[in-house]
Amino acid sequence: MNLELVEKPQKVIIIDGFPGFGFVSTIASEYLIDHLKTRPIGRIWGPELAPMAIVHGKRVIPPIDILYDDKHHLVILEAIAGINGMEWDIASAMIFLYKKLNAKEIISIEGIGTDEETEESNAYYFSTDDTKAKMFQQIGVSPLKEGIILGASGALLTKLSKEIKATFLFAETHSKLPDNKAAAKIIEVLDKYLGLDIDYKPLLERAGEIEEKIKDLLTQAKQASDMQKTKGSDVTPYIG
C-alpha cells in the first residue's frame, strides 16, 4: 500500500471513513467533504485496490482520497473502494500518515449494528486519550464498554502505539443498506466536538435521495467489478 502526499499540513486532526456497516462512514465523510472547503492533498493506493475512479461533479475520486480543510485543520480520508483483506496495510498507512503530518488525533467513524430500529441513532465512542473521552462525555456521547471492532478500525486499534491519540466514533444502524440517520448522528457529534458549524438536518431531509445515490453508485461499481472478473481479472471487488 502506497501513501502519496502533495501537501503535508501539520498538527491536523485526521478523520477516516472506510466502507462498513450501513455505509455510515461513507455517507458521513462525503457529507463533510461537500460542506467543508476541502482540497485533495494525496491518496492511498496499491495494486490490490480496484482500478476505478468516480466522477463526482468536477472531482475525480480515486479509490482512497486524502483531502484537507484549512479552516478546521482537518484531513479527511474518503474511501470508495472495498478494502477486504487489506485492513492491516490500511491501518499501517494511516499510522504513517499520522506521523507524517504530526497529527493531533485520528477519528475513525463507523456504523455499529443494532437489532432495534429507533427514531434516533445512538452514538458511542472509544478513545485512547482520557481528555478526549471527557469531551465526548460532555457532549452526551456514551463510552463503548463492550464490543468487537472489525475492519480497518479494528486493525488500527490493534496497531496503535501509546503516543498515537485515536478516537473511534460509532453510530447505531439496524440495516446493511445506506443509513443516513446513523450518518447524521456522526455529523452531529463531530460538529459539537470539533465546532464545524455543519447542520446535520439536511442529511435527514434528503435521506431517500442520498441513500438511492449511494445504492446506485454501489450497483454501478459492482457491475464494473463483475465485468472485470468475467474477463479473468483477479482485481479485488468493489464494495460488496
Buried (B, 14 or more C-beta within 10 A) or exposed (E): BEBEBEEEBEEBBBBBBBBBBBBBBBBBBBBBBEBBEBEBBBBBBBEBBBBBBBEBEEBEBBBBBBBBBEEBBBBBBBBBBBBEEBBBBBBBBBBEBBEEBEBBBBBBBBBBEBEEEEEEBBBBBBBBBEEBBEBBEEEEBEEBEEEEBEBBBBBBBEBBEEEBBBBBBBBBBBBEEBBBBBBBBBBBBBBBBBEBEBEBEBBBEEBEEBBEBBEEBBEEBBEBBEEBEEEEEEBBBBBE
